[in-house]
Amino acid sequence: MNEITAEIIAIGDEILIGQTVDTNSGWIGGELALIGIRTVRVRAIADDRAAILDALGTTTAHITLITGGLGPTKDDLTKHVLCEFFGTRLVRFPEVEQHIVDLFQRMGRSAADLLEANRAQADLPDGCTVLPNMRGTASGMWFDRDGRVFLSMPGVPFEMRGIMRDHGLAMLRERFRPPTIVHRTILTAGMGESQVARRIEAWEDGLAAEGIKLAYLPSPGMLRLRLSAYANADAAEARQRVDRQAGTLYGLIPELIFGEGNGTLGQAVGRLLKERGQTLALAESCTGGYLSHLITAVPGSSAYYIGGVVSYANAVKMEELGIPSDMLELNGAVSQPVAERMAQGVRTALRSHWAIATTGVAGPDGGTPDKPVGTVWVAVAGPDGVSAKLGNFPGSRELVIERAAMSGLNMLRKRLTSSE
């Protein structure tokens, strides 16, 4: 089996100084893996001629994917350096120029708005294969040299993804015929990576004999378990092997699994609520509306999500959720009694079947010896009563908020599934 390898080069000073997070490389690597191409290196480099030439000259992979540096301004050097590297020159592609004109018209821009710098986006290296960008003005460029492919794309994520989906992935499959690889990704929540690994250790040890690899892919509040197998000749046989092991995994950790593929915990909770014809309300303190965002990010969530109260101040907790002032004084806002009353209060106020409440110390300030940063109480109220759980979430303010929100969703998921 001949393995096809790829390297990703992300160009941009903004990446190196932390102004922009490089999400492109992770996305590309994931998409390549799905078609049997292994990414062996990712590099972030400056918008600098020497840096770009060095990166292009030292890559050894079958495929080199380049993002960034294709804008209309003078600091965007990529296509000029590509010309130098491949010994060619820029020429204007009329069809690309017409696309730019049409794009401006669709945006309601006049001819006067179309500067020469915009038209110059149609100047591309002579000899490259143009990959049209239907979402912007910077085209993708494909070079096939000495058995290797270089694919340059804009750094704007939705433009890059569009080019890859519309053209790049199919062209790479056709050009290299990578070995078929079968994936199945199981989504879990409620237990950390090391704990899950301990629970499934014996099963994992036997996967190699089946020709299956297991990858742990953690993110705040959830863990993806990806099973992968190469198909030597029969993709159906590889799928059977993966499905058989996935079935075993379901038997080992059934209470942790909430879905598969690219699903989210918000989708899983929404599906359960919709199946039951039940509704949800939220009372958020430390999560500040983030939990509501996770719910409403799901299309169709209006069928079950009523609304919520962001009760950041104690006055709002008292006036909108009916929490007695003496309860706050005695226990503090970050406490089990207050979390439970918040959930009960918003459930009553909005007349929902279920409610989730969060109250805690997100940081970076505000912690005490008894309630350090990361201390969060999460409560769920429903037809069968109210329950609360104390979480101690490490990390930045953003991570505390994400983990607290995911904890609330998972608590509700478990309550809903336990009533089945």
PEVEN-V532169 format. One line per field, one symbol per residue. ss: DSSP state (@ for helix, = for strand, . for the rest). psi: psi as a letter, one per 40 degrees, with the letter a starting at -180 (. if undefined). burial: b if it has 16 or more other ideal C-beta (glycine too) atoms within 10 Angstrom, else e. Layout:
ss: ???
psi: ???
burial: ???
This chain:
ss: ...========.@@@@.......@@@@@@@@@@@..=========...@@@@@@@@@@....=====..........@@@@@@@@@...===.@@@@@@@@@@@@@....@@@..@@@@@@@===...===........======..======...@@@@@@@@@@@@@@@@@@@@....========....@@@@@@@.@@@@@..@@@.========..=========....@@@@@@@@@@@@@@@@@@....====....@@@@@@@@@@@@...=====.....@@@@@@@....@@@.======...@@@@@@@@...@@@@@@@....@@@@@@@@@@@@@@@...=======..............========..========....@@@@@@@@@@@@@@@@@@@@@@..
psi: hhhhiiihhhhhddddeedhhgedddddddddddeehhheihhhiighddddddddeeieidhhhhiifeaeideheddddddddefaihihhdddddddddddddefiiddegiddddeeehihheihhhiheeaehiihhhhhfeihhhhiiehdddddddddddddddddddefiihhhihhhhiiehidddddddedddddedddefhihhhgiiheihhhhhihihddhddddddddddddddddddfdedheaibeiidddddddddddefiiiiihhcdefeddddddeehheeedehdaihggdidddddddefhidddddddidgiddddddddddddddefidiiiihhahdaeieiiddgihehhhhihhadeaiiihhighiaidddddddddddddddddddddee.
burial: eeebbbbbbbbbbebbeeebebebbebbbebbbebbbebeebbbbbbeeebbeebbeebebbbbbbbbbbbeeeebbbbbbbbebbeeeeeebeebbebbbebbeeeeeeeeebeeebbbbbbbbeebebbebebbbbbbbbbeeeeebbbbbbbbeebbbbbbebbbbebbeeebebbbbbbbbbbbbbbeeeebeeebeeebeebeeeebebeeeeebbbbbbbbbbbbeeeeeebbebbeebbeebeeebeebbbbeeeebbbbbbbbbbeeeeebbbbbbbbbebbbbebbbebeebeebbbebbbbbebeebbebbebeeebbeebebbbbbbbbbbbbbbbebbebbbbbbbbbbbbeeeeeeebebbbbbbbbbbeeebbbeebebeeeeebbbbbbbbbbbbbbbbbbeeee
